[in-house]
Amino acid sequence: MHLLSSFSLIWAVAASASPAHHDASIDSQLPLNWWPHLPRYFSLPPLREQAEIQDAWTRERLDSIPELMRKHNVSAWLLSQREYTEEIAFWSLKQATQFSARRRTTDLFLADPKPGVKAHHSWVTMTPEKDLWPELRAVLDSEKPDSIAINVDPDISFASGMHAGELEMVRDGLGDKWASRLVSAPPMLSIELIGTQIESKGLWYWKLMSTSWAMISEAFSERVIEPGVMTTTDVEWWLREKLQQMNYTTWFQPSVTIVDGNTKWFSTDADETAKPRETIMFGDMLHVDFGVTALGMNTDTQHLAYVLYPGETEDDVPQGLIEGLKKGNRVQDIVRENLKPGLTGNEILKKSRKQMEAEGVEGRIYSHPVGDWGHSAGTPIGFTNLQDGVPVVGDLPVIANTFYSVELGVYHFVPEKNATLFFALEEDVRYDEGQGFNWVYGRQTKFHVIKTPKKGSLQDEIDL
């Protein structure tokens, strides 16, 4: 599966970091309202059409498996699960109309089957003693694989999907001859299968990102927020309701936070006795962590906003806040530039941290793959509490043709607040052959601002 695409022009330009990169000569070739213009909501197709789109993507993925197996020297790969105890790879290979495995669902993939033999054999069985195991053994007797790979890695979740009870049943069903050839699949087999994002997903992922930005833009506006009345929890549930209205969902509860010198960002900072202020007031800096889910894909975005005092305009955002955002943008650039296929997450983290130190920037990097899952298959680039490297998974290589969430934060002293604040940012990137990782939709370079409209004069500022 390759991402060399007719969308390459779209992605290269829509990933621009600021209006300064805008090239008006190619606007006509981009989706309407591409960033840095105002984000746009995109409605989802009817459910039947969504299923057709997703199933077409899945067929491309299934077709890629034999080549992927050959790459990792796997001759046979066996997945088996029961209802509600699904192998993690199942969710990336199922049909859109499947909501779980049925009874026992078993798949055998062959890297180089004999002529006339299918590369993919699948069984959904009610009476395994009469069909599944005899038929599976017959295929193995014919193909004679040297080994049979199963997902039982002890450390990596995306390569350890077979349940212990199912493994016992598989051993019994295969019999001693073939059970003796079971081996743990190379972790990168499942990781590349799940983490690789096919070209045809690209435009829809862009639409999901645009929709996410549009929801954040509306939530962080006077349409929703009335200072002194609305709370951060109110805004969180407004986002959930907006998702529901548009038939989207999410993979985590939205989080809205008032950022000040007392904000506790990480578990190691937490004071269990301190309750953060929730009522939004003039002069507050706000942070949101938000993602949308649709068509089997997930996004992950963090933005910042400022609540203007009455009579203020966006030109009145405190300079200290603007500088903090710019510092965060600089670290985004550092991580994105170091994010290269073949490097491990820990190598990228080390290089990025070294550059931050050289530039006098204090912060944390905790970026991750995104796509089929919010925290998807692949190598992380730091954890919030692991800034010197992540054991095991941090030593995996970055794969090409994937999506990443560049998630991080920087500390910056804001004179206007007389406090050091943490500027947490997150934007998704995707891989473009020849250009590396670029922003899927864009990245925040200026604050969302919540104005105070005159009573009865609220104007629509976003074309919804």
MARZAVEX-516056 format. One record per residue (C-alpha): residue number from 0; residue in three letters; chain; x, y negated, z. Coordinates in Angstrom, 3 decimals. Example, Ala and Ser with C-alpha at 12.3 -4.5 7.8 and 13.67 -1.06 7.14 Angstrom:
seq, type, mol, x, y, z
0, ALA, A, 12.300, 4.500, 7.800
1, SER, A, 13.670, 1.060, 7.140
//
This chain:
seq, type, mol, x, y, z
0, MET, A, 0.000, 0.000, 0.000
1, HIS, A, 1.601, -3.228, -1.144
2, LEU, A, 0.607, -6.829, -0.512
3, LEU, A, 2.065, -8.231, -3.722
4, SER, A, -1.055, -10.020, -4.638
5, SER, A, -3.164, -12.308, -6.686
6, PHE, A, -3.745, -13.953, -3.306
7, SER, A, -0.066, -14.837, -2.881
8, LEU, A, -0.617, -18.440, -3.950
9, ILE, A, -3.537, -18.801, -1.569
10, TRP, A, -1.537, -17.426, 1.322
11, ALA, A, 1.595, -19.424, 0.643
12, VAL, A, -0.246, -22.729, 0.619
13, ALA, A, -2.931, -22.089, 3.215
14, ALA, A, -0.118, -21.243, 5.632
15, SER, A, 1.237, -24.803, 5.510
16, ALA, A, 2.093, -26.155, 8.925
17, SER, A, 0.770, -29.684, 8.520
18, PRO, A, -0.933, -32.053, 6.074
19, ALA, A, 2.534, -33.147, 4.932
20, HIS, A, 2.848, -29.855, 3.057
21, HIS, A, -0.363, -30.432, 1.115
22, ASP, A, -0.143, -30.039, -2.691
23, ALA, A, -3.295, -31.489, -4.244
24, SER, A, -2.489, -30.022, -7.656
25, ILE, A, -3.508, -26.537, -6.565
26, ASP, A, -6.555, -27.360, -4.418
27, SER, A, -8.872, -25.926, -7.047
28, GLN, A, -7.266, -22.506, -6.623
29, LEU, A, -7.849, -22.363, -2.867
30, PRO, A, -11.000, -21.463, -0.930
31, LEU, A, -13.137, -24.481, -0.069
32, ASN, A, -12.172, -26.398, 3.058
33, TRP, A, -8.813, -24.680, 3.461
34, TRP, A, -6.796, -26.061, 6.330
35, PRO, A, -5.699, -28.849, 7.004
36, HIS, A, -9.222, -29.900, 6.043
37, LEU, A, -12.067, -29.123, 8.397
38, PRO, A, -12.576, -25.387, 8.971
39, ARG, A, -15.664, -23.713, 7.617
40, TYR, A, -17.973, -21.014, 8.914
41, PHE, A, -18.303, -17.933, 6.715
42, SER, A, -21.371, -15.730, 7.009
43, LEU, A, -20.893, -11.990, 6.825
44, PRO, A, -22.403, -9.968, 3.971
45, PRO, A, -25.406, -7.691, 4.591
46, LEU, A, -24.493, -4.594, 6.592
47, ARG, A, -24.691, -2.263, 3.596
48, GLU, A, -22.283, -4.469, 1.667
49, GLN, A, -19.964, -4.670, 4.668
50, ALA, A, -19.883, -0.869, 4.792
51, GLU, A, -19.015, -0.690, 1.097
52, ILE, A, -16.175, -3.176, 1.569
53, GLN, A, -14.759, -1.335, 4.575
54, ASP, A, -15.040, 2.084, 2.949
55, ALA, A, -13.141, 0.841, -0.099
56, TRP, A, -10.345, -0.320, 2.203
57, THR, A, -10.365, 3.047, 3.967
58, ARG, A, -10.060, 4.941, 0.687
59, GLU, A, -6.929, 2.939, -0.131
60, ARG, A, -5.545, 3.809, 3.268
61, LEU, A, -6.322, 7.513, 2.904
62, ASP, A, -4.642, 7.559, -0.493
63, SER, A, -1.457, 6.188, 1.076
64, ILE, A, -1.036, 8.972, 3.627
65, PRO, A, 0.918, 11.578, 1.583
66, GLU, A, 3.551, 9.007, 0.601
67, LEU, A, 3.760, 7.825, 4.196
68, MET, A, 4.227, 11.407, 5.378
69, ARG, A, 7.033, 11.970, 2.893
70, LYS, A, 8.708, 8.784, 4.111
71, HIS, A, 8.776, 10.196, 7.638
72, ASN, A, 9.596, 13.807, 6.631
73, VAL, A, 6.253, 15.181, 7.776
74, SER, A, 4.887, 18.058, 5.682
75, ALA, A, 1.587, 18.544, 7.564
76, TRP, A, -0.262, 16.208, 9.919
77, LEU, A, -3.172, 17.398, 12.056
78, LEU, A, -5.743, 15.172, 13.766
79, SER, A, -8.468, 16.723, 15.903
80, GLN, A, -10.987, 15.242, 18.318
81, ARG, A, -14.397, 15.654, 19.835
82, GLU, A, -17.236, 13.175, 20.176
83, TYR, A, -16.230, 10.247, 22.427
84, THR, A, -12.634, 11.484, 22.811
85, GLU, A, -11.421, 10.244, 19.460
86, GLU, A, -7.824, 10.201, 18.276
87, ILE, A, -6.798, 6.540, 17.856
88, ALA, A, -6.004, 7.033, 14.160
89, PHE, A, -9.613, 8.181, 13.677
90, TRP, A, -10.846, 4.595, 13.949
91, SER, A, -8.689, 3.501, 11.021
92, LEU, A, -9.773, 6.417, 8.809
93, LYS, A, -13.483, 6.848, 9.522
94, GLN, A, -16.324, 5.705, 7.286
95, ALA, A, -18.067, 2.492, 8.267
96, THR, A, -21.259, 4.407, 9.056
97, GLN, A, -19.462, 6.703, 11.508
98, PHE, A, -19.753, 5.489, 15.075
99, SER, A, -17.914, 8.400, 16.677
100, ALA, A, -16.498, 11.802, 15.876
101, ARG, A, -19.107, 14.562, 15.503
102, ARG, A, -18.784, 17.644, 17.701
103, ARG, A, -15.259, 18.612, 16.672
104, THR, A, -13.822, 16.563, 13.790
105, THR, A, -10.531, 17.874, 12.413
106, ASP, A, -8.367, 16.543, 9.582
107, LEU, A, -5.317, 18.129, 7.986
108, PHE, A, -3.113, 16.038, 5.692
109, LEU, A, -0.492, 17.589, 3.396
110, ALA, A, 2.424, 15.635, 1.979
111, ASP, A, 3.047, 17.863, -1.058
112, PRO, A, 0.213, 20.334, -1.600
113, LYS, A, 0.418, 22.968, -4.299
114, PRO, A, -1.337, 22.211, -7.606
115, GLY, A, -5.076, 22.463, -7.147
116, VAL, A, -4.872, 22.081, -3.363
117, LYS, A, -6.280, 18.933, -1.754
118, ALA, A, -3.966, 16.668, 0.222
119, HIS, A, -6.737, 16.027, 2.752
120, HIS, A, -8.871, 18.727, 4.366
121, SER, A, -11.620, 17.749, 6.789
122, TRP, A, -13.953, 19.769, 8.996
123, VAL, A, -16.901, 18.694, 11.122
124, THR, A, -18.004, 21.834, 12.840
125, MET, A, -20.640, 23.229, 15.162
126, THR, A, -19.268, 26.788, 15.319
127, PRO, A, -15.475, 26.608, 15.140
128, GLU, A, -14.941, 30.343, 15.503
129, LYS, A, -16.785, 30.884, 12.200
130, ASP, A, -15.301, 28.199, 9.971
131, LEU, A, -12.777, 25.644, 11.219
132, TRP, A, -9.951, 27.771, 12.536
133, PRO, A, -10.029, 30.558, 9.941
134, GLU, A, -10.205, 27.994, 7.127
135, LEU, A, -7.449, 25.873, 8.661
136, ARG, A, -5.193, 28.888, 9.108
137, ALA, A, -5.874, 29.918, 5.508
138, VAL, A, -4.714, 26.514, 4.226
139, LEU, A, -1.587, 26.718, 6.364
140, ASP, A, -0.877, 30.289, 5.219
141, SER, A, -1.089, 29.073, 1.622
142, GLU, A, 0.960, 25.891, 2.047
143, LYS, A, 3.482, 27.203, 4.597
144, PRO, A, 4.534, 23.862, 6.160
145, ASP, A, 7.749, 23.941, 8.177
146, SER, A, 6.027, 22.070, 10.986
147, ILE, A, 2.657, 20.560, 11.881
148, ALA, A, 2.822, 17.042, 13.311
149, ILE, A, 0.332, 15.940, 15.971
150, ASN, A, 0.020, 12.632, 17.820
151, VAL, A, 1.272, 13.377, 21.337
152, ASP, A, 4.018, 10.793, 21.894
153, PRO, A, 4.456, 10.207, 25.655
154, ASP, A, 5.237, 6.481, 25.406
155, ILE, A, 3.492, 4.898, 22.426
156, SER, A, -0.296, 4.702, 22.544
157, PHE, A, -0.804, 4.481, 18.787
158, ALA, A, 1.091, 7.774, 18.385
159, SER, A, -0.468, 9.691, 21.276
160, GLY, A, -4.118, 10.103, 20.386
161, MET, A, -4.718, 13.836, 20.849
162, HIS, A, -6.335, 14.612, 24.201
163, ALA, A, -4.836, 17.300, 26.426
164, GLY, A, -7.926, 19.502, 26.304
165, GLU, A, -8.113, 19.225, 22.532
166, LEU, A, -4.458, 20.205, 22.248
167, GLU, A, -5.200, 23.411, 24.150
168, MET, A, -8.072, 24.201, 21.788
169, VAL, A, -5.861, 23.470, 18.764
170, ARG, A, -3.184, 25.838, 20.062
171, ASP, A, -5.746, 28.588, 20.594
172, GLY, A, -7.387, 28.018, 17.226
173, LEU, A, -4.129, 28.018, 15.269
174, GLY, A, -2.812, 31.191, 16.873
175, ASP, A, 0.768, 31.820, 17.924
176, LYS, A, 2.204, 31.686, 14.404
177, TRP, A, 1.141, 28.128, 13.651
178, ALA, A, 0.933, 26.815, 17.214
179, SER, A, 4.670, 27.420, 17.468
180, ARG, A, 5.195, 24.915, 14.648
181, LEU, A, 3.383, 22.034, 16.341
182, VAL, A, 5.664, 19.028, 16.816
183, SER, A, 5.173, 15.468, 18.004
184, ALA, A, 4.616, 13.235, 14.976
185, PRO, A, 7.161, 10.449, 14.403
186, PRO, A, 5.584, 7.399, 16.086
187, MET, A, 6.045, 5.253, 12.986
188, LEU, A, 3.707, 7.522, 11.008
189, SER, A, 0.620, 6.375, 12.912
190, ILE, A, 1.996, 2.901, 13.494
191, GLU, A, 2.525, 2.271, 9.788
192, LEU, A, -0.828, 3.805, 8.896
193, ILE, A, -2.746, 1.631, 11.364
194, GLY, A, -0.555, -1.465, 11.202
195, THR, A, -0.222, -1.811, 7.425
196, GLN, A, -2.879, -4.156, 6.042
197, ILE, A, -3.804, -3.592, 2.425
198, GLU, A, -3.920, -6.483, -0.030
199, SER, A, -7.674, -6.406, -0.483
200, LYS, A, -8.251, -7.318, 3.178
201, GLY, A, -6.448, -10.616, 2.741
202, LEU, A, -9.215, -12.967, 1.669
203, TRP, A, -11.661, -11.680, 4.260
204, TYR, A, -9.079, -12.053, 7.002
205, TRP, A, -8.629, -15.664, 5.900
206, LYS, A, -12.407, -16.146, 6.173
207, LEU, A, -12.430, -14.680, 9.678
208, MET, A, -9.661, -17.071, 10.684
209, SER, A, -11.520, -20.038, 9.183
210, THR, A, -14.636, -19.026, 11.114
211, SER, A, -12.656, -18.709, 14.338
212, TRP, A, -11.201, -22.185, 13.830
213, ALA, A, -14.664, -23.582, 13.073
214, MET, A, -16.068, -22.120, 16.297
215, ILE, A, -13.204, -23.558, 18.325
216, SER, A, -13.591, -26.936, 16.599
217, GLU, A, -17.281, -27.043, 17.453
218, ALA, A, -16.777, -25.779, 21.006
219, PHE, A, -14.103, -28.423, 21.580
220, SER, A, -16.308, -31.321, 20.509
221, GLU, A, -18.975, -33.619, 21.912
222, ARG, A, -21.543, -31.321, 20.284
223, VAL, A, -20.923, -28.877, 23.114
224, ILE, A, -18.967, -30.571, 25.900
225, GLU, A, -20.438, -33.303, 28.106
226, PRO, A, -17.769, -34.330, 30.611
227, GLY, A, -18.874, -34.102, 34.223
228, VAL, A, -21.612, -31.628, 33.303
229, MET, A, -20.172, -28.747, 31.281
230, THR, A, -17.872, -26.178, 32.860
231, THR, A, -15.198, -24.025, 31.282
232, THR, A, -17.441, -21.011, 31.874
233, ASP, A, -20.258, -22.761, 29.986
234, VAL, A, -17.964, -23.182, 26.975
235, GLU, A, -16.850, -19.557, 27.154
236, TRP, A, -20.451, -18.370, 26.982
237, TRP, A, -21.272, -20.893, 24.260
238, LEU, A, -18.590, -19.178, 22.152
239, ARG, A, -20.076, -15.755, 22.900
240, GLU, A, -23.543, -16.955, 21.911
241, LYS, A, -22.179, -18.509, 18.710
242, LEU, A, -20.570, -15.197, 17.785
243, GLN, A, -23.896, -13.474, 18.382
244, GLN, A, -25.775, -16.005, 16.254
245, MET, A, -23.438, -15.357, 13.328
246, ASN, A, -23.434, -11.551, 13.743
247, TYR, A, -19.762, -11.522, 14.656
248, THR, A, -18.406, -10.045, 17.856
249, THR, A, -15.113, -10.203, 19.724
250, TRP, A, -12.590, -7.907, 21.364
251, PHE, A, -12.197, -9.919, 24.583
252, GLN, A, -14.106, -12.454, 26.617
253, PRO, A, -13.201, -15.990, 25.480
254, SER, A, -11.145, -17.909, 28.012
255, VAL, A, -11.335, -21.685, 28.456
256, THR, A, -9.012, -23.335, 30.974
257, ILE, A, -8.416, -26.832, 32.307
258, VAL, A, -4.649, -27.264, 32.065
259, ASP, A, -2.962, -29.218, 34.833
260, GLY, A, 0.050, -28.890, 37.077
261, ASN, A, -1.762, -26.332, 39.231
262, THR, A, -2.852, -23.990, 36.442
263, LYS, A, -1.782, -20.389, 37.101
264, TRP, A, -1.095, -18.719, 33.761
265, PHE, A, 0.381, -15.358, 34.672
266, SER, A, -0.298, -12.718, 37.297
267, THR, A, 3.038, -13.471, 38.948
268, ASP, A, 1.915, -17.090, 39.384
269, ALA, A, -1.526, -16.242, 40.696
270, ASP, A, -2.784, -17.528, 44.027
271, GLU, A, -5.746, -15.351, 44.901
272, THR, A, -7.079, -17.950, 47.345
273, ALA, A, -7.031, -20.873, 44.901
274, LYS, A, -10.061, -21.377, 42.672
275, PRO, A, -9.336, -23.496, 39.588
276, ARG, A, -11.564, -26.448, 38.787
277, GLU, A, -14.176, -25.570, 36.164
278, THR, A, -16.099, -28.799, 35.572
279, ILE, A, -14.637, -30.590, 32.559
280, MET, A, -13.759, -34.248, 33.139
281, PHE, A, -12.443, -37.180, 31.107
282, GLY, A, -8.688, -36.953, 30.578
283, ASP, A, -8.548, -33.160, 30.823
284, MET, A, -6.364, -31.036, 28.597
285, LEU, A, -8.239, -27.855, 27.667
286, HIS, A, -6.994, -24.506, 26.405
287, VAL, A, -8.950, -21.741, 24.681
288, ASP, A, -8.013, -18.134, 23.963
289, PHE, A, -10.464, -16.759, 21.405
290, GLY, A, -10.786, -14.053, 18.776
291, VAL, A, -13.418, -12.886, 16.321
292, THR, A, -14.138, -9.335, 15.226
293, ALA, A, -15.817, -8.304, 11.973
294, LEU, A, -15.328, -5.813, 9.138
295, GLY, A, -13.021, -3.739, 11.319
296, MET, A, -10.576, -6.647, 11.768
297, ASN, A, -9.674, -8.851, 14.723
298, THR, A, -8.188, -12.330, 15.073
299, ASP, A, -6.438, -14.004, 18.013
300, THR, A, -6.154, -17.789, 18.401
301, GLN, A, -5.214, -20.245, 21.153
302, HIS, A, -5.772, -23.979, 20.754
303, LEU, A, -5.577, -27.117, 22.887
304, ALA, A, -7.993, -30.024, 23.273
305, TYR, A, -8.106, -33.377, 25.030
306, VAL, A, -11.180, -35.048, 26.546
307, LEU, A, -11.138, -38.717, 25.582
308, TYR, A, -12.282, -41.391, 27.991
309, PRO, A, -15.244, -43.514, 26.808
310, GLY, A, -14.147, -45.874, 24.060
311, GLU, A, -10.956, -43.966, 23.269
312, THR, A, -10.071, -42.505, 19.871
313, GLU, A, -7.778, -39.667, 18.874
314, ASP, A, -4.962, -42.234, 18.781
315, ASP, A, -5.255, -42.416, 22.568
316, VAL, A, -4.205, -38.825, 23.269
317, PRO, A, -1.298, -39.200, 25.740
318, GLN, A, 2.093, -39.103, 24.043
319, GLY, A, 3.359, -36.575, 26.572
320, LEU, A, 0.676, -34.108, 25.482
321, ILE, A, 1.485, -34.690, 21.821
322, GLU, A, 5.156, -34.008, 22.503
323, GLY, A, 4.300, -30.803, 24.371
324, LEU, A, 2.277, -29.556, 21.407
325, LYS, A, 5.136, -30.415, 19.049
326, LYS, A, 7.535, -28.471, 21.247
327, GLY, A, 5.194, -25.478, 21.033
328, ASN, A, 5.080, -25.881, 17.248
329, ARG, A, 8.869, -25.762, 17.170
330, VAL, A, 8.929, -22.430, 18.998
331, GLN, A, 6.251, -21.133, 16.614
332, ASP, A, 8.627, -21.968, 13.769
333, ILE, A, 11.490, -20.196, 15.516
334, VAL, A, 9.514, -16.989, 16.059
335, ARG, A, 7.992, -16.970, 12.578
336, GLU, A, 11.372, -17.505, 10.923
337, ASN, A, 12.905, -14.644, 12.925
338, LEU, A, 9.962, -12.309, 12.305
339, LYS, A, 11.374, -10.070, 9.577
340, PRO, A, 10.583, -6.482, 8.548
341, GLY, A, 13.153, -4.011, 9.799
342, LEU, A, 14.174, -6.003, 12.866
343, THR, A, 12.940, -4.723, 16.203
344, GLY, A, 10.702, -6.764, 18.437
345, ASN, A, 13.486, -6.981, 20.999
346, GLU, A, 15.959, -8.246, 18.394
347, ILE, A, 13.517, -10.960, 17.323
348, LEU, A, 12.865, -11.879, 20.954
349, LYS, A, 16.583, -12.153, 21.709
350, LYS, A, 17.289, -14.305, 18.634
351, SER, A, 14.315, -16.559, 19.348
352, ARG, A, 15.147, -16.979, 23.030
353, LYS, A, 18.731, -17.850, 22.129
354, GLN, A, 17.517, -20.600, 19.780
355, MET, A, 15.120, -21.913, 22.417
356, GLU, A, 17.951, -22.097, 24.928
357, ALA, A, 20.202, -23.886, 22.434
358, GLU, A, 17.465, -26.480, 21.841
359, GLY, A, 16.717, -26.899, 25.530
360, VAL, A, 13.203, -25.458, 25.345
361, GLU, A, 11.792, -23.521, 28.284
362, GLY, A, 8.943, -21.158, 27.537
363, ARG, A, 7.773, -17.605, 27.020
364, ILE, A, 7.196, -15.483, 23.919
365, TYR, A, 4.649, -12.667, 23.901
366, SER, A, 3.670, -12.099, 20.269
367, HIS, A, 2.052, -8.940, 18.957
368, PRO, A, 0.623, -7.179, 15.902
369, VAL, A, -3.058, -7.805, 15.199
370, GLY, A, -5.553, -6.377, 12.712
371, ASP, A, -7.415, -3.118, 13.277
372, TRP, A, -7.042, -3.868, 16.982
373, GLY, A, -6.495, -7.112, 18.837
374, HIS, A, -3.224, -5.764, 20.179
375, SER, A, -2.554, -3.553, 17.199
376, ALA, A, 0.003, -0.978, 16.094
377, GLY, A, 3.583, -2.156, 15.908
378, THR, A, 6.331, -3.699, 17.959
379, PRO, A, 5.606, -6.511, 20.417
380, ILE, A, 7.882, -9.516, 20.674
381, GLY, A, 8.126, -9.945, 24.421
382, PHE, A, 5.519, -9.582, 27.140
383, THR, A, 4.589, -12.434, 29.468
384, ASN, A, 6.663, -10.791, 32.225
385, LEU, A, 9.339, -9.211, 29.993
386, GLN, A, 11.397, -11.936, 28.351
387, ASP, A, 14.611, -9.928, 28.063
388, GLY, A, 13.077, -7.061, 26.089
389, VAL, A, 10.193, -4.583, 26.159
390, PRO, A, 11.118, -0.930, 26.813
391, VAL, A, 10.449, 1.631, 24.053
392, VAL, A, 7.872, -0.204, 21.915
393, GLY, A, 10.077, -3.289, 21.749
394, ASP, A, 12.719, -1.183, 20.015
395, LEU, A, 10.411, -0.277, 17.127
396, PRO, A, 10.947, -2.087, 13.808
397, VAL, A, 8.582, -4.683, 12.393
398, ILE, A, 6.724, -3.269, 9.394
399, ALA, A, 6.017, -5.279, 6.271
400, ASN, A, 2.501, -5.898, 4.989
401, THR, A, 0.977, -6.492, 8.374
402, PHE, A, -0.603, -9.220, 10.506
403, TYR, A, 0.986, -10.675, 13.644
404, SER, A, -0.262, -13.033, 16.330
405, VAL, A, 2.495, -15.514, 17.113
406, GLU, A, 1.614, -16.006, 20.772
407, LEU, A, 3.769, -18.103, 23.089
408, GLY, A, 3.911, -21.071, 25.386
409, VAL, A, 6.314, -23.846, 26.373
410, TYR, A, 6.800, -25.896, 29.510
411, HIS, A, 6.869, -29.665, 29.074
412, PHE, A, 6.861, -32.525, 31.550
413, VAL, A, 4.025, -34.946, 30.815
414, PRO, A, 4.716, -38.379, 32.354
415, GLU, A, 1.081, -39.445, 32.052
416, LYS, A, 0.115, -36.491, 34.278
417, ASN, A, 3.295, -36.566, 36.395
418, ALA, A, 3.357, -32.795, 35.990
419, THR, A, 4.974, -30.049, 33.977
420, LEU, A, 2.290, -28.351, 31.896
421, PHE, A, 2.306, -25.073, 30.007
422, PHE, A, 1.327, -25.457, 26.347
423, ALA, A, 0.015, -22.048, 25.231
424, LEU, A, -0.494, -21.572, 21.492
425, GLU, A, -1.369, -18.687, 19.212
426, GLU, A, -1.871, -18.321, 15.478
427, ASP, A, -1.976, -15.305, 13.179
428, VAL, A, 0.483, -14.738, 10.343
429, ARG, A, 0.526, -12.261, 7.482
430, TYR, A, 3.321, -10.883, 5.351
431, ASP, A, 3.836, -12.121, 1.805
432, GLU, A, 6.468, -10.314, -0.272
433, GLY, A, 9.276, -12.709, -1.083
434, GLN, A, 8.138, -15.365, 1.379
435, GLY, A, 8.035, -13.512, 4.681
436, PHE, A, 5.392, -14.147, 7.321
437, ASN, A, 3.181, -17.193, 6.770
438, TRP, A, 0.241, -18.606, 8.689
439, VAL, A, -2.996, -16.936, 7.674
440, TYR, A, -5.052, -20.118, 7.929
441, GLY, A, -2.714, -22.708, 9.386
442, ARG, A, -1.591, -23.682, 12.850
443, GLN, A, -2.643, -26.394, 15.252
444, THR, A, -0.469, -29.500, 14.985
445, LYS, A, -2.780, -32.022, 16.653
446, PHE, A, -5.253, -31.884, 19.504
447, HIS, A, -8.929, -31.216, 19.182
448, VAL, A, -10.556, -34.252, 20.783
449, ILE, A, -13.829, -34.424, 22.679
450, LYS, A, -15.331, -37.876, 22.248
451, THR, A, -18.046, -39.575, 24.251
452, PRO, A, -20.772, -40.547, 21.770
453, LYS, A, -23.182, -43.344, 22.400
454, LYS, A, -26.451, -41.969, 23.652
455, GLY, A, -28.551, -40.727, 20.750
456, SER, A, -25.858, -41.385, 18.162
457, LEU, A, -23.977, -38.082, 17.969
458, GLN, A, -22.771, -37.640, 14.407
459, ASP, A, -21.923, -34.367, 12.744
460, GLU, A, -18.201, -34.327, 12.094
461, ILE, A, -17.929, -30.777, 10.863
462, ASP, A, -19.786, -29.457, 7.856
463, LEU, A, -21.455, -26.420, 9.370
//
